[in-house]
Amino acid sequence: MKVSPPVLEVRHLSLSFGGVQAVRGIDFRVEPGEVFAIIGPNGAGKTSVFNLITRVFDASAGSVHVGERDVTHVPRHDVVRHGVARTFQNIELFEGATVLDNLLLGQHRMLRSSIPSRLLNLRATREEEVAARARVEDVIELLGLASHRDQLVAGLPYGVRKIVELGRALASAPDILLLDEPASGLNPEETRELALWIGEMRERLGITLVMVEHDMSLVSAVADRVLAMDQGQAIRIGKPAEVQSDPRVVAAYLGH
């Protein structure tokens, strides 16, 4: 369905707030179609890495590359146009809108018709809207959201809203999807469904996934490789079992 996505590469990435160094010279490379997880205790700098990749923060040093493109300094609103989408720890949805409307917002980057064409509702605009609706319906089917399509987000359970946010990110047709603690607040059954969806996103849609996650059962089930962080630094990259058994990783989680 999609061509192979570009690789994501982070080179010597650092972030400082005053005298505090939140991220310290992080390096990693994510291969096309890979599921790559970032783990570590609270305050390790995991979400800060995501915020640097998506331009929420300006890097103090280093660079972020999507394929051959250096996106370290692109405008924040243009990151999605480079094929990168993300979810957040705290759900960011329009609660007064329906599930369908929230997902359609994810199609914004795909729209090419001009403002005059939209105002006049010309044929190009109508065709574009039909295509956008079809893509969103595919996402609704994939994530099992059909029964919630016309419901307001404000009235949905937390677990469903997490899936709606995932759906909105998917609706932007990303090459690289960043998932920030996707299993947070989900029950075991919902987490198992999430693992299946991650596999579907990779196999059916050809998406490269990077996730920050504390649920090690999910990480072990879906991740090809894992980066463990502590105090802003990388302490191990490797297969999930290798990283989880590393004494430095165990010490970071449990204390020295």
Secondary structure, DSSP 8 states (H G I E B T S, - for coil): -------EEEEEEEEEETTEEEEEEEEEEE-TT-EEEEE-STTSSHHHHHHHHTTSS--SEEEEEETTEE-TTS-GGGGGGGTEEE--SS----TTSBHHHHHHHTTGGG----HHHHHHT-HHHHHHHHHHHHHHHHHHHHHT-GGGTTSBGGGS-HHHHHHHHHHHHHHT--SEEEEESTTTT--HHHHHHHHHHHHHHHHHH--EEEEE-S-HHHHHHH-SEEEEEETTEEEEEE-HHHHHT-HHHHHHHH--
